[in-house]
Amino acid sequence: MQIREIIRVLENIAPPVYQENYDNSGLLTGNADWECTGVLCTLDTLEATVKEAKEKNCNLIVSHHPIIFSGIKKLNGKNYVERTVIDAIKNDIAIYAIHTNLDNVHLGVNKKIADKLGLINQQILSPKNNLLSKLITYVPSANAEAVRLSLFNAGAGHIGNYAECSFSSEGKGTFKPEENTNPFIGEQGKRAIVDEEKIEVIFPNYLQPVLVDALKKSHPYEEPAFDIISLNNVYENIGSGIIGELADEETEEDFLKKIKATFGTPSIRHTQLLNKKVKRVAVCGGAGSFLIKNAIGTKADFYITSDVKYHEFFDADNHLIIADIGHWESEQFTIELLFDILVAKFPTFAVLKSALCTNPVKYFS
């Protein structure tokens, strides 16, 4: 199996187009055409990770955090980033990073955190907009279902948890085939009037080339008419963080104990307790202080994240409790997430979880 086949599965779950503009997800070293000997899933790629991959005969590392994040101007081995990249290249090990695009999809990092906490009724905390378009086309009634099915198979028609969503209306289409045409219906030089269906489907913007290709291949006309309209709708499946609910209310102290046990963190930095029951919980793996206002706006009782600065704790303002559990602690289950995605698709292939703890933060007690 080629490395590109594994990448294709990952990018079907978390398309690279959904990474933030500051990010550097994708294939960082190696070649997608290489035959894959095994996959090592990790949170961070370090020198020790490359050594582990080599020892376990894995020539592909799938990492959440990109080892190459900002620009590299030299490869002299003077820091851990350069040494890691050099080791990977020397040993023909490919590194693929799947970072904020995996954060931003509803089946990604934050859902894994929410699932670990047992949250129900999960929704994206801060969904993004301007990611959707609508395709409208006109098809002879007898061919409408075939075209509609082709568009669905190409990825159109998803709204929330519903698939194969479309709208159709009937009407009359007219056209006159001119010279050098081979019309499916009608004759050259004569205007045809045809019973047609107008089909409308919504799709993610990045799928436009795929959808247009599917339309042209399935449509009976030589030159099918279609419109593509950009939408400002919020895309509920793409965005930052997750908001959900506990099945049963808990005290603040009991919930803090649950967080501590679930994430194995030796300490939790948090704002003052409010002496209220905990029901609604927002989460964001990694540095999530930018979502504090969103968590407040959705009436969350708790917001679990990491890398919160001193002054940002004041933003809780007695509306909710902010719990900073540590960056590594919040995202550690991403390894399990990546493993589960790949094993589900390649059950007999060598997919392994890294045994290393890459957390650079230590606690003294």
TARAUR-V550974 format. One record per residue. SS is DSSP state (~ for helix, > for strand, _ for the rest). PHI is phi in whole degrees, -180 to 180 (NA if undefined). OMEGA is omega in radians with two decimals (NA if undefined). Layout:
ss = (SS,SS)
phi = (PHI,PHI)
omega = (OMEGA,OMEGA)
This chain:
ss = (_,>,~,~,~,~,~,~,~,~,~,~,~,_,_,~,~,~,_,_,_,_,_,_,_,>,>,>,>,_,_,_,_,_,>,_,_,_,>,>,>,>,_,_,_,_,~,~,~,~,~,~,~,~,~,_,_,_,_,>,>,>,>,_,_,_,_,_,_,_,_,_,_,_,_,_,_,_,_,~,~,~,~,~,~,~,~,~,~,~,_,_,_,>,>,>,>,_,_,~,~,~,~,_,>,_,_,_,~,~,~,~,~,~,~,~,_,_,_,>,>,>,>,>,>,>,>,>,>,_,_,>,>,>,>,>,>,>,>,>,~,~,~,~,~,~,~,~,~,~,~,~,~,_,_,_,_,_,>,_,_,>,_,_,_,_,>,>,>,>,>,>,>,>,>,>,_,_,_,_,_,_,_,_,_,_,_,_,_,_,>,>,>,>,>,>,>,>,>,>,>,>,>,>,~,~,~,~,~,~,~,~,~,~,~,~,~,~,_,_,_,_,_,_,_,>,>,>,>,>,>,_,_,>,>,>,>,>,>,>,>,>,>,>,>,>,>,>,>,>,_,~,~,~,~,~,~,~,~,~,~,~,~,_,_,_,_,_,>,>,_,_,_,_,_,_,_,>,>,>,>,>,>,>,>,>,>,_,~,~,~,~,~,~,~,~,~,_,_,_,_,>,>,>,>,>,_,_,_,~,~,~,~,~,~,~,_,_,_,_,>,>,>,>,_,_,~,~,~,~,~,_,_,~,~,~,~,~,~,~,~,~,~,~,~,_,_,_,_,_,>,>,>,_,_,_,_,_,_,_,_,_,_,_,_)
phi = (NA,-81,-58,-62,-68,-70,-60,-60,-63,-63,-78,-70,-79,-134,-56,-57,-62,-92,-76,-69,-69,-89,-86,-143,-73,123,-80,-95,-138,89,-132,-65,-84,-64,-72,-89,-94,169,-121,-113,-94,-149,-85,-129,-106,-124,-57,-65,-68,-62,-62,-62,-61,-64,-64,-97,60,-109,-99,-134,-104,-104,-119,-71,-86,-74,-68,-101,-109,-105,-66,-112,-101,-140,-129,-107,75,-86,-144,-65,-65,-63,-66,-65,-64,-61,-61,-63,-66,-60,-100,53,-111,-84,-119,-118,-104,-134,-105,-68,-67,-76,-67,-90,-98,-69,-102,-101,-57,-73,-66,-62,-63,-62,-64,-62,-87,76,-75,-115,53,-76,-142,-62,-70,-133,-69,-93,-122,59,-112,-121,-136,-119,-104,-123,-140,-128,-135,-53,-53,-68,-108,-63,-66,-65,-68,-59,-63,-63,-67,-62,-65,-86,114,-86,88,-99,-131,60,-93,-108,-115,55,-89,-156,-134,-130,-140,-96,-168,-111,-108,-127,-165,-126,-64,-100,-61,64,-115,-131,-67,-69,-131,95,-130,-58,82,-123,-74,-103,-119,-126,-73,-129,-110,-92,-109,-124,-140,-98,-152,-66,-52,-66,-88,-55,-61,-66,-68,-63,-64,-63,-62,-66,-75,-97,-78,-73,-77,-63,-130,-66,-87,-156,-122,-124,-120,-73,-115,-98,-58,-72,-96,-64,-91,-128,158,-103,71,-137,-118,-151,-132,-74,-61,-134,-60,-133,-73,-62,-65,-65,-69,-61,-64,-63,-60,-59,-71,-65,-100,61,-90,-74,-156,-128,-86,-148,-78,-62,-72,-110,57,-126,-74,-103,-130,-96,-131,-108,-137,-153,-67,77,-77,-125,-64,-67,-106,-58,-65,-64,-63,-64,-64,-97,64,-69,-88,-135,-128,-104,-160,-153,59,-80,-81,-50,-69,-72,-63,-63,-65,-61,50,65,-86,-159,-106,-92,-120,-95,-104,102,-65,-61,-59,-71,-111,-59,-78,-63,-60,-62,-60,-62,-59,-63,-60,-76,-66,-62,-90,-126,-65,-105,-94,-79,-115,-125,-99,-61,-93,-86,-97,-94,-65,-81,-95,-115,-118,-109,-137)
omega = (3.12,3.12,-3.11,3.12,3.10,3.11,-3.13,3.12,-3.13,-3.08,2.98,3.10,-3.05,-3.13,-3.12,-3.13,-3.11,3.03,3.11,-3.02,3.11,-2.95,3.14,3.08,3.11,3.14,-3.02,3.03,3.08,-3.02,-3.12,-3.13,3.13,2.94,-3.07,3.11,-3.14,-3.09,3.04,-3.13,-3.07,3.04,-3.13,3.03,3.12,3.09,-3.13,3.12,3.10,3.10,3.12,3.13,-3.14,-3.12,-3.12,3.09,3.06,3.12,3.03,3.01,3.03,-3.00,3.05,-3.12,3.09,3.07,3.04,-3.07,3.02,-3.04,3.02,-3.14,-3.14,3.04,-3.11,-3.14,-3.07,3.07,-3.02,3.12,-3.14,-3.12,3.13,3.14,3.12,-3.14,-3.14,-3.13,-3.14,-3.06,3.12,3.10,3.12,3.07,3.10,-3.14,3.12,-2.87,-3.03,3.02,3.06,3.03,-2.93,3.13,-3.01,3.09,-2.99,-3.00,-3.04,3.04,3.12,3.09,-3.12,3.12,3.13,3.12,3.14,-3.12,3.08,3.13,-3.06,3.04,3.03,-3.10,-3.13,-3.11,-3.11,3.05,-3.11,3.12,-3.04,3.02,3.06,3.03,3.10,3.12,-3.04,-2.96,3.00,-3.02,-3.10,-3.08,-3.00,-3.07,3.13,3.12,3.13,3.14,3.11,3.12,3.09,-3.12,3.12,3.05,3.14,2.97,3.09,3.05,-3.08,3.14,-3.14,3.11,3.09,3.10,3.09,3.01,3.13,3.04,-3.08,3.13,3.13,3.05,3.09,3.05,3.09,3.10,3.11,-3.11,3.10,3.04,3.06,-2.95,3.04,3.09,3.07,-3.11,3.09,3.06,-3.13,3.12,3.13,3.03,-2.96,2.98,-3.08,2.98,2.99,-3.10,3.11,3.09,3.06,3.13,3.03,-3.04,-3.03,-3.14,-3.05,-3.14,3.14,-3.11,3.13,3.10,3.12,3.13,-3.08,-3.13,-3.07,-3.09,-3.10,-3.07,3.05,-3.11,-3.12,3.08,3.07,3.07,3.00,-3.06,3.07,-3.12,3.08,-3.11,2.96,3.11,-2.99,-3.09,-3.07,3.11,-2.99,3.03,3.09,2.99,-3.14,-3.09,2.96,3.12,3.10,3.11,3.10,3.00,-3.14,3.14,3.13,-3.14,3.05,3.09,3.11,3.12,-3.11,-3.13,-3.09,-3.05,3.08,-3.12,-3.13,3.12,3.11,3.00,-3.10,3.07,-3.08,3.10,-3.02,3.13,3.08,3.03,-3.14,3.11,-3.10,-3.04,3.05,-3.14,2.97,3.10,3.14,-3.08,-3.01,-3.12,-3.14,-3.12,-3.11,-3.13,3.10,3.13,3.09,-3.11,3.12,3.05,3.08,3.05,-3.14,2.99,-3.09,-3.13,3.12,3.06,3.12,3.12,-3.08,-3.05,-3.14,3.08,3.12,-3.10,3.08,2.98,3.11,3.08,-3.09,3.07,3.02,3.11,3.10,-3.03,-3.12,-3.05,-3.12,-3.11,-3.08,-3.03,-3.05,-3.09,3.06,3.09,3.11,3.12,3.14,3.11,-3.10,3.13,-3.05,3.14,3.11,-3.12,-3.09,-3.01,-3.10,-3.10,-3.10,3.04,-3.04,3.03,3.10,3.12,-3.08,2.93,-3.06,-3.11,3.14,-3.08,3.09,-3.10,3.10,-3.12,NA)
